Amino acid sequence: MMHRRVWIGKLMSVTGLLAAIAATGCAGNAGSSKVDKPKSGQSPDCSDLRSVSDTDRKAREALGYETSATDPERRCSGCALYVPPKEGGCAGCMLFKGPILPEGSCIQFQPRPS
């Protein structure tokens, strides 16, 4: 169980990071992933972050993104912020740039409305 001080500290870190992203104008491009489309017959490597900037990697870290959810009920694929993959591409998130895995998770999980 997370103590209130720890939770508030994490919330403040995330809030500050999101404010910084919005102030720099990066929020308009959030969720777009610049991952090369795979050649015919190949699957994209959605764990490849070479095209993701250091700032965007830090945003992922601050939001606690993990490639594998510890709680199956909180997977990215069930989140309201999840951006489904386009044909031949990777999924994305409305909060940060770069590819994500459907089985991943972060601290900003919001269940999709029923």
Protein Blocks (a to p, Z undefined) as FASTA:
>chain_A
ZZfklmmmmmmmmmmmmmmmmmnopmmmgoiacdddddehiacdfkbcklpcfklmmmmm
mnopafbdfblklgfklpfkbccddehiacddfkbgcjddfkbccfkbccddZZ
